[in-house]
């Protein structure tokens, strides 16, 4: 049975194409800096927004037209949804997908029944993976939707909830391994607090760390070789999330001796909610060797919440790909479209338009980023700006060969610091703009 009968397999037609169901920039076999676009970009479709989202928002229920849905969260519907997902991904031509456990299989009357449902759906997923060659980029557990997680999961005041969350992650990790997942993500959806009046912060942070240590122990026990990823987010649904941003999360990991076991899955809309640019978050993660994967989306500058829109801003995608190229790729990570079509875009074909736009934007951004790197103008400017640190007193400071006393003597002899030079921000912005043509 075809679920998207009117949509052909999406192909590359080039920049001059006017076909809305074709790629203008994403040519998976095109080589950029020695690797194909497919290897650079490692696109993934997210199961939750794409196949479970119905377009609801705080002001009204969903209005998405999904002819294959029967209105239930039954096991039969979950199995049918797998076939829908793989037909979509095959036609789109993406190499990866991602899921939360509760996206792909329904919760049962108890944990044993829930695990059985997950196993049944996992078998269907594995069959479709083998048939199509599409792989699992990462799996994760939904530890935030069910009412049992009202006070959090690993940070809950209820020890039984901690135990349930551990059992759920154990199973999700096993299924991720069974499906060949290349990573496993921890997103602390409700790992935070709303008010200090009822919160023992130290105890909650200790429990959060203990939970992650247990996960690392179990990963090693079962021989899972994928990367563990932390996904920072500053707010929503709690007022104070414990994994606020990359700097905060890295400090937490280092404080509890976990920094060698995790990398970051950085999301654009989460970065902006933390009042950072995506470039800032990516650079911070990258310089510490912690950038593992990316949730590719964007927010709305006029709205204050996590809108999860598709990334179609070339400035954004170019900046992201500059960071990725500068660190020689994402390794086992990828670009996951944690994005949803707008509520007003409710027909099935809109799912294709959205993903095509995001994939083209990143492919175009990749080409622009490669051109910027090839010219070297921006990199040269930065090197020249910091040239005083390459020799003389600057090199001595960086090498740890001077003291405060030495620096005082140096300035007393010199009389004053050398004059500063302009940062040339406007010139650099003009240079950056030259590549967008």
ZICOR-V442884 format. One record per residue. N is the residue number from 1. RES is the residue in three letters. SS is DSSP state (~ for helix, > for strand, _ for the rest). D_CENTER is the distance of its C-alpha to the mean C-alpha in Angstrom with 2 decimals. Layout:
# ZICOR-V442884
n:N res:RES ss:SS d_center:D_CENTER
n:N res:RES ss:SS d_center:D_CENTER
This chain:
# ZICOR-V442884
n:1 res:UNK ss:_ d_center:32.54
n:2 res:UNK ss:_ d_center:30.47
n:3 res:UNK ss:_ d_center:28.06
n:4 res:UNK ss:_ d_center:27.40
n:5 res:UNK ss:_ d_center:30.92
n:6 res:UNK ss:_ d_center:30.99
n:7 res:UNK ss:_ d_center:27.87
n:8 res:UNK ss:_ d_center:28.48
n:9 res:UNK ss:_ d_center:26.15
n:10 res:UNK ss:_ d_center:24.18
n:11 res:UNK ss:_ d_center:25.51
n:12 res:UNK ss:> d_center:25.41
n:13 res:UNK ss:_ d_center:28.35
n:14 res:UNK ss:_ d_center:27.83
n:15 res:UNK ss:_ d_center:27.59
n:16 res:UNK ss:_ d_center:30.86
n:17 res:UNK ss:_ d_center:29.95
n:18 res:UNK ss:_ d_center:30.41
n:19 res:UNK ss:_ d_center:29.21
n:20 res:UNK ss:_ d_center:26.36
n:21 res:UNK ss:_ d_center:25.45
n:22 res:UNK ss:_ d_center:25.08
n:23 res:UNK ss:> d_center:22.81
n:24 res:UNK ss:_ d_center:24.26
n:25 res:UNK ss:_ d_center:22.06
n:26 res:UNK ss:_ d_center:19.94
n:27 res:UNK ss:_ d_center:22.48
n:28 res:UNK ss:_ d_center:20.83
n:29 res:UNK ss:_ d_center:23.85
n:30 res:UNK ss:_ d_center:24.17
n:31 res:UNK ss:> d_center:24.11
n:32 res:UNK ss:> d_center:22.51
n:33 res:UNK ss:_ d_center:23.23
n:34 res:UNK ss:_ d_center:24.38
n:35 res:UNK ss:> d_center:21.57
n:36 res:UNK ss:> d_center:21.11
n:37 res:UNK ss:~ d_center:18.46
n:38 res:UNK ss:~ d_center:17.39
n:39 res:UNK ss:~ d_center:16.96
n:40 res:UNK ss:~ d_center:15.18
n:41 res:UNK ss:~ d_center:12.61
n:42 res:UNK ss:_ d_center:12.08
n:43 res:UNK ss:> d_center:11.07
n:44 res:UNK ss:> d_center:10.16
n:45 res:UNK ss:> d_center:11.45
n:46 res:UNK ss:> d_center:10.37
n:47 res:UNK ss:~ d_center:13.65
n:48 res:UNK ss:~ d_center:13.75
n:49 res:UNK ss:~ d_center:13.86
n:50 res:UNK ss:~ d_center:15.44
n:51 res:UNK ss:~ d_center:18.03
n:52 res:UNK ss:~ d_center:18.50
n:53 res:UNK ss:_ d_center:18.14
n:54 res:UNK ss:_ d_center:21.64
n:55 res:UNK ss:_ d_center:21.20
n:56 res:UNK ss:_ d_center:22.52
n:57 res:UNK ss:> d_center:22.23
n:58 res:UNK ss:_ d_center:24.16
n:59 res:UNK ss:_ d_center:27.20
n:60 res:UNK ss:> d_center:27.58
n:61 res:UNK ss:_ d_center:26.71
n:62 res:UNK ss:_ d_center:24.84
n:63 res:UNK ss:_ d_center:26.82
n:64 res:UNK ss:_ d_center:24.84
n:65 res:UNK ss:_ d_center:27.22
n:66 res:UNK ss:_ d_center:26.17
n:67 res:UNK ss:_ d_center:29.46
n:68 res:UNK ss:_ d_center:28.36
n:69 res:UNK ss:_ d_center:27.61
n:70 res:UNK ss:_ d_center:30.63
n:71 res:UNK ss:_ d_center:29.55
n:72 res:UNK ss:_ d_center:29.18
n:73 res:UNK ss:_ d_center:26.62
n:74 res:UNK ss:_ d_center:28.94
n:75 res:UNK ss:~ d_center:28.37
n:76 res:UNK ss:~ d_center:30.00
n:77 res:UNK ss:~ d_center:27.62
n:78 res:UNK ss:~ d_center:24.62
n:79 res:UNK ss:~ d_center:26.20
n:80 res:UNK ss:~ d_center:26.92
n:81 res:UNK ss:~ d_center:23.37
n:82 res:UNK ss:~ d_center:22.29
n:83 res:UNK ss:~ d_center:24.75
n:84 res:UNK ss:~ d_center:23.50
n:85 res:UNK ss:~ d_center:19.90
n:86 res:UNK ss:~ d_center:21.11
n:87 res:UNK ss:~ d_center:23.56
n:88 res:UNK ss:~ d_center:20.95
n:89 res:UNK ss:~ d_center:18.63
n:90 res:UNK ss:~ d_center:21.80
n:91 res:UNK ss:~ d_center:23.06
n:92 res:UNK ss:~ d_center:19.85
n:93 res:UNK ss:_ d_center:19.69
n:94 res:UNK ss:_ d_center:16.09
n:95 res:UNK ss:_ d_center:15.98
n:96 res:UNK ss:> d_center:13.28
n:97 res:UNK ss:> d_center:12.22
n:98 res:UNK ss:> d_center:10.48
n:99 res:UNK ss:> d_center:12.38
n:100 res:UNK ss:> d_center:13.53
n:101 res:UNK ss:~ d_center:17.12
n:102 res:UNK ss:~ d_center:18.73
n:103 res:UNK ss:~ d_center:17.21
n:104 res:UNK ss:~ d_center:19.09
n:105 res:UNK ss:_ d_center:22.21
n:106 res:UNK ss:_ d_center:24.34
n:107 res:UNK ss:_ d_center:25.42
n:108 res:UNK ss:_ d_center:29.02
n:109 res:UNK ss:_ d_center:31.96
n:110 res:UNK ss:_ d_center:31.00
n:111 res:UNK ss:~ d_center:28.53
n:112 res:UNK ss:~ d_center:30.61
n:113 res:UNK ss:~ d_center:30.56
n:114 res:UNK ss:~ d_center:26.83
n:115 res:UNK ss:~ d_center:26.26
n:116 res:UNK ss:~ d_center:28.78
n:117 res:UNK ss:~ d_center:26.99
n:118 res:UNK ss:~ d_center:23.73
n:119 res:UNK ss:~ d_center:25.76
n:120 res:UNK ss:~ d_center:27.44
n:121 res:UNK ss:~ d_center:24.35
n:122 res:UNK ss:~ d_center:22.79
n:123 res:UNK ss:~ d_center:25.97
n:124 res:UNK ss:~ d_center:25.55
n:125 res:UNK ss:~ d_center:21.94
n:126 res:UNK ss:~ d_center:23.28
n:127 res:UNK ss:~ d_center:26.15
n:128 res:UNK ss:~ d_center:24.04
n:129 res:UNK ss:~ d_center:21.79
n:130 res:UNK ss:~ d_center:25.06
n:131 res:UNK ss:~ d_center:26.57
n:132 res:UNK ss:~ d_center:23.88
n:133 res:UNK ss:_ d_center:22.17
n:134 res:UNK ss:_ d_center:18.70
n:135 res:UNK ss:> d_center:16.65
n:136 res:UNK ss:> d_center:14.21
n:137 res:UNK ss:> d_center:10.91
n:138 res:UNK ss:> d_center:10.39
n:139 res:UNK ss:> d_center:12.21
n:140 res:UNK ss:> d_center:12.37
n:141 res:UNK ss:_ d_center:15.19
n:142 res:UNK ss:_ d_center:15.71
n:143 res:UNK ss:_ d_center:17.53
n:144 res:UNK ss:_ d_center:17.86
n:145 res:UNK ss:_ d_center:19.58
n:146 res:UNK ss:_ d_center:22.91
n:147 res:UNK ss:~ d_center:25.59
n:148 res:UNK ss:~ d_center:26.01
n:149 res:UNK ss:~ d_center:22.88
n:150 res:UNK ss:_ d_center:24.44
n:151 res:UNK ss:_ d_center:24.74
n:152 res:UNK ss:_ d_center:21.51
n:153 res:UNK ss:_ d_center:21.01
n:154 res:UNK ss:_ d_center:21.42
n:155 res:UNK ss:_ d_center:22.60
n:156 res:UNK ss:_ d_center:25.01
n:157 res:UNK ss:_ d_center:28.65
n:158 res:UNK ss:_ d_center:29.58
n:159 res:UNK ss:~ d_center:29.72
n:160 res:UNK ss:~ d_center:29.87
n:161 res:UNK ss:~ d_center:26.47
n:162 res:UNK ss:~ d_center:25.08
n:163 res:UNK ss:~ d_center:26.90
n:164 res:UNK ss:~ d_center:25.62
n:165 res:UNK ss:~ d_center:21.96
n:166 res:UNK ss:~ d_center:22.71
n:167 res:UNK ss:~ d_center:24.38
n:168 res:UNK ss:~ d_center:21.53
n:169 res:UNK ss:~ d_center:18.95
n:170 res:UNK ss:~ d_center:21.69
n:171 res:UNK ss:~ d_center:22.04
n:172 res:UNK ss:~ d_center:18.39
n:173 res:UNK ss:~ d_center:18.13
n:174 res:UNK ss:~ d_center:21.36
n:175 res:UNK ss:~ d_center:20.30
n:176 res:UNK ss:~ d_center:17.09
n:177 res:UNK ss:~ d_center:19.53
n:178 res:UNK ss:~ d_center:22.05
n:179 res:UNK ss:_ d_center:19.77
n:180 res:UNK ss:_ d_center:18.82
n:181 res:UNK ss:_ d_center:15.17
n:182 res:UNK ss:_ d_center:13.82
n:183 res:UNK ss:> d_center:11.52
n:184 res:UNK ss:> d_center:11.60
n:185 res:UNK ss:> d_center:9.25
n:186 res:UNK ss:> d_center:11.07
n:187 res:UNK ss:_ d_center:10.23
n:188 res:UNK ss:_ d_center:13.58
n:189 res:UNK ss:_ d_center:14.17
n:190 res:UNK ss:_ d_center:17.77
n:191 res:UNK ss:_ d_center:17.91
n:192 res:UNK ss:> d_center:19.80
n:193 res:UNK ss:> d_center:23.06
n:194 res:UNK ss:_ d_center:24.84
n:195 res:UNK ss:_ d_center:28.15
n:196 res:UNK ss:~ d_center:29.59
n:197 res:UNK ss:~ d_center:32.80
n:198 res:UNK ss:~ d_center:31.70
n:199 res:UNK ss:_ d_center:29.16
n:200 res:UNK ss:_ d_center:29.79
n:201 res:UNK ss:~ d_center:26.77
n:202 res:UNK ss:~ d_center:27.79
n:203 res:UNK ss:~ d_center:28.29
n:204 res:UNK ss:~ d_center:24.94
n:205 res:UNK ss:~ d_center:23.13
n:206 res:UNK ss:~ d_center:25.38
n:207 res:UNK ss:~ d_center:24.59
n:208 res:UNK ss:~ d_center:20.80
n:209 res:UNK ss:~ d_center:21.38
n:210 res:UNK ss:~ d_center:23.92
n:211 res:UNK ss:~ d_center:21.58
n:212 res:UNK ss:~ d_center:19.04
n:213 res:UNK ss:~ d_center:22.07
n:214 res:UNK ss:~ d_center:23.31
n:215 res:UNK ss:~ d_center:20.12
n:216 res:UNK ss:~ d_center:20.43
n:217 res:UNK ss:~ d_center:24.09
n:218 res:UNK ss:~ d_center:23.56
n:219 res:UNK ss:~ d_center:21.01
n:220 res:UNK ss:~ d_center:23.78
n:221 res:UNK ss:~ d_center:26.46
n:222 res:UNK ss:~ d_center:25.19
n:223 res:UNK ss:_ d_center:24.17
n:224 res:UNK ss:_ d_center:20.48
n:225 res:UNK ss:_ d_center:19.39
n:226 res:UNK ss:_ d_center:15.62
n:227 res:UNK ss:> d_center:13.28
n:228 res:UNK ss:> d_center:12.57
n:229 res:UNK ss:> d_center:9.21
n:230 res:UNK ss:> d_center:9.33
n:231 res:UNK ss:_ d_center:6.90
n:232 res:UNK ss:_ d_center:9.28
n:233 res:UNK ss:_ d_center:10.80
n:234 res:UNK ss:_ d_center:14.38
n:235 res:UNK ss:_ d_center:16.16
n:236 res:UNK ss:_ d_center:16.43
n:237 res:UNK ss:_ d_center:17.98
n:238 res:UNK ss:_ d_center:19.80
n:239 res:UNK ss:_ d_center:21.25
n:240 res:UNK ss:> d_center:20.18
n:241 res:UNK ss:> d_center:16.98
n:242 res:UNK ss:_ d_center:17.48
n:243 res:UNK ss:_ d_center:14.02
n:244 res:UNK ss:_ d_center:14.52
n:245 res:UNK ss:_ d_center:12.64
n:246 res:UNK ss:~ d_center:12.13
n:247 res:UNK ss:~ d_center:15.93
n:248 res:UNK ss:~ d_center:16.78
n:249 res:UNK ss:~ d_center:14.61
n:250 res:UNK ss:~ d_center:16.07
n:251 res:UNK ss:~ d_center:19.47
n:252 res:UNK ss:~ d_center:19.18
n:253 res:UNK ss:~ d_center:18.31
n:254 res:UNK ss:~ d_center:21.14
n:255 res:UNK ss:~ d_center:23.46
n:256 res:UNK ss:_ d_center:23.28
n:257 res:UNK ss:_ d_center:23.29
n:258 res:UNK ss:_ d_center:19.85
n:259 res:UNK ss:_ d_center:18.32
n:260 res:UNK ss:_ d_center:19.22
n:261 res:UNK ss:_ d_center:17.55
n:262 res:UNK ss:> d_center:13.89
n:263 res:UNK ss:> d_center:11.17
n:264 res:UNK ss:> d_center:8.02
n:265 res:UNK ss:> d_center:4.33
n:266 res:UNK ss:> d_center:4.42
n:267 res:UNK ss:> d_center:4.43
n:268 res:UNK ss:~ d_center:7.69
n:269 res:UNK ss:~ d_center:9.70
n:270 res:UNK ss:~ d_center:9.36
n:271 res:UNK ss:~ d_center:10.52
n:272 res:UNK ss:~ d_center:13.36
n:273 res:UNK ss:~ d_center:14.33
n:274 res:UNK ss:_ d_center:14.93
n:275 res:UNK ss:_ d_center:17.13
n:276 res:UNK ss:_ d_center:15.27
n:277 res:UNK ss:_ d_center:14.37
n:278 res:UNK ss:~ d_center:11.02
n:279 res:UNK ss:~ d_center:13.33
n:280 res:UNK ss:~ d_center:14.58
n:281 res:UNK ss:~ d_center:11.47
n:282 res:UNK ss:~ d_center:10.58
n:283 res:UNK ss:~ d_center:14.31
n:284 res:UNK ss:~ d_center:14.75
n:285 res:UNK ss:~ d_center:12.26
n:286 res:UNK ss:~ d_center:13.71
n:287 res:UNK ss:~ d_center:17.30
n:288 res:UNK ss:_ d_center:17.10
n:289 res:UNK ss:_ d_center:15.78
n:290 res:UNK ss:_ d_center:12.67
n:291 res:UNK ss:> d_center:9.82
n:292 res:UNK ss:> d_center:8.66
n:293 res:UNK ss:> d_center:5.47
n:294 res:UNK ss:> d_center:3.13
n:295 res:UNK ss:> d_center:2.40
n:296 res:UNK ss:_ d_center:6.04
n:297 res:UNK ss:_ d_center:8.52
n:298 res:UNK ss:> d_center:11.24
n:299 res:UNK ss:_ d_center:13.79
n:300 res:UNK ss:_ d_center:17.56
n:301 res:UNK ss:_ d_center:19.49
n:302 res:UNK ss:_ d_center:22.33
n:303 res:UNK ss:_ d_center:20.60
n:304 res:UNK ss:_ d_center:19.51
n:305 res:UNK ss:_ d_center:17.02
n:306 res:UNK ss:_ d_center:13.54
n:307 res:UNK ss:_ d_center:14.59
n:308 res:UNK ss:_ d_center:11.42
n:309 res:UNK ss:> d_center:13.31
n:310 res:UNK ss:_ d_center:12.84
n:311 res:UNK ss:_ d_center:12.38
n:312 res:UNK ss:_ d_center:16.00
n:313 res:UNK ss:_ d_center:16.77
n:314 res:UNK ss:~ d_center:17.90
n:315 res:UNK ss:~ d_center:18.05
n:316 res:UNK ss:~ d_center:14.34
n:317 res:UNK ss:~ d_center:13.43
n:318 res:UNK ss:~ d_center:16.24
n:319 res:UNK ss:~ d_center:15.21
n:320 res:UNK ss:~ d_center:11.70
n:321 res:UNK ss:~ d_center:13.59
n:322 res:UNK ss:~ d_center:16.25
n:323 res:UNK ss:~ d_center:14.15
n:324 res:UNK ss:~ d_center:12.84
n:325 res:UNK ss:~ d_center:16.49
n:326 res:UNK ss:~ d_center:17.92
n:327 res:UNK ss:_ d_center:16.38
n:328 res:UNK ss:_ d_center:17.40
n:329 res:UNK ss:_ d_center:14.18
n:330 res:UNK ss:_ d_center:11.16
n:331 res:UNK ss:_ d_center:13.63
n:332 res:UNK ss:_ d_center:12.58
n:333 res:UNK ss:_ d_center:8.88
n:334 res:UNK ss:_ d_center:7.99
n:335 res:UNK ss:> d_center:6.75
n:336 res:UNK ss:> d_center:6.03
n:337 res:UNK ss:> d_center:8.03
n:338 res:UNK ss:_ d_center:7.25
n:339 res:UNK ss:_ d_center:10.49
n:340 res:UNK ss:_ d_center:14.11
n:341 res:UNK ss:_ d_center:17.40
n:342 res:UNK ss:_ d_center:19.66
n:343 res:UNK ss:_ d_center:22.30
n:344 res:UNK ss:_ d_center:24.94
n:345 res:UNK ss:_ d_center:23.47
n:346 res:UNK ss:_ d_center:24.64
n:347 res:UNK ss:_ d_center:25.93
n:348 res:UNK ss:_ d_center:24.29
n:349 res:UNK ss:~ d_center:24.45
n:350 res:UNK ss:~ d_center:22.18
n:351 res:UNK ss:~ d_center:19.25
n:352 res:UNK ss:~ d_center:20.21
n:353 res:UNK ss:~ d_center:20.80
n:354 res:UNK ss:~ d_center:17.36
n:355 res:UNK ss:~ d_center:15.55
n:356 res:UNK ss:~ d_center:18.26
n:357 res:UNK ss:~ d_center:17.78
n:358 res:UNK ss:~ d_center:14.07
n:359 res:UNK ss:~ d_center:14.85
n:360 res:UNK ss:~ d_center:17.93
n:361 res:UNK ss:~ d_center:16.41
n:362 res:UNK ss:~ d_center:14.11
n:363 res:UNK ss:~ d_center:17.15
n:364 res:UNK ss:~ d_center:19.37
n:365 res:UNK ss:~ d_center:17.22
n:366 res:UNK ss:~ d_center:17.26
n:367 res:UNK ss:~ d_center:21.04
n:368 res:UNK ss:~ d_center:21.53
n:369 res:UNK ss:~ d_center:19.60
n:370 res:UNK ss:~ d_center:21.77
n:371 res:UNK ss:~ d_center:24.83
n:372 res:UNK ss:~ d_center:24.13
n:373 res:UNK ss:~ d_center:23.82
n:374 res:UNK ss:~ d_center:26.96
n:375 res:UNK ss:~ d_center:28.99
n:376 res:UNK ss:_ d_center:27.97
n:377 res:UNK ss:~ d_center:29.29
n:378 res:UNK ss:~ d_center:26.49
n:379 res:UNK ss:~ d_center:26.18
n:380 res:UNK ss:~ d_center:29.99
n:381 res:UNK ss:~ d_center:30.23
n:382 res:UNK ss:~ d_center:27.98
n:383 res:UNK ss:~ d_center:30.04
n:384 res:UNK ss:~ d_center:33.23
n:385 res:UNK ss:~ d_center:32.14
n:386 res:UNK ss:_ d_center:31.81
n:387 res:UNK ss:~ d_center:34.85
n:388 res:UNK ss:~ d_center:36.87
n:389 res:UNK ss:~ d_center:34.82
n:390 res:UNK ss:_ d_center:35.65
n:391 res:UNK ss:_ d_center:39.31
n:392 res:UNK ss:~ d_center:41.94
n:393 res:UNK ss:~ d_center:41.12
n:394 res:UNK ss:~ d_center:37.37
n:395 res:UNK ss:~ d_center:37.21
n:396 res:UNK ss:~ d_center:39.45
n:397 res:UNK ss:~ d_center:37.18
n:398 res:UNK ss:~ d_center:34.07
n:399 res:UNK ss:_ d_center:36.15
n:400 res:UNK ss:_ d_center:37.41
n:401 res:UNK ss:_ d_center:41.01
n:402 res:UNK ss:_ d_center:42.05
n:403 res:UNK ss:_ d_center:42.69
n:404 res:UNK ss:~ d_center:43.08
n:405 res:UNK ss:~ d_center:46.77
n:406 res:UNK ss:~ d_center:46.20
n:407 res:UNK ss:~ d_center:44.03
n:408 res:UNK ss:~ d_center:46.66
n:409 res:UNK ss:~ d_center:49.36
n:410 res:UNK ss:~ d_center:47.34
n:411 res:UNK ss:~ d_center:46.99
n:412 res:UNK ss:~ d_center:50.58
n:413 res:UNK ss:~ d_center:51.82
n:414 res:UNK ss:~ d_center:49.64
n:415 res:UNK ss:_ d_center:50.42
n:416 res:UNK ss:_ d_center:47.05
n:417 res:UNK ss:_ d_center:43.55
n:418 res:UNK ss:_ d_center:43.16
n:419 res:UNK ss:_ d_center:42.33
n:420 res:UNK ss:_ d_center:38.74
n:421 res:UNK ss:_ d_center:37.70
n:422 res:UNK ss:_ d_center:35.71
n:423 res:UNK ss:_ d_center:31.95
n:424 res:UNK ss:_ d_center:32.37
n:425 res:UNK ss:~ d_center:29.26
n:426 res:UNK ss:~ d_center:30.78
n:427 res:UNK ss:~ d_center:31.83
n:428 res:UNK ss:~ d_center:28.40
n:429 res:UNK ss:~ d_center:26.90
n:430 res:UNK ss:~ d_center:29.69
n:431 res:UNK ss:~ d_center:28.97
n:432 res:UNK ss:~ d_center:25.28
n:433 res:UNK ss:~ d_center:26.57
n:434 res:UNK ss:~ d_center:28.87
n:435 res:UNK ss:_ d_center:26.19
n:436 res:UNK ss:_ d_center:25.38
n:437 res:UNK ss:_ d_center:28.29
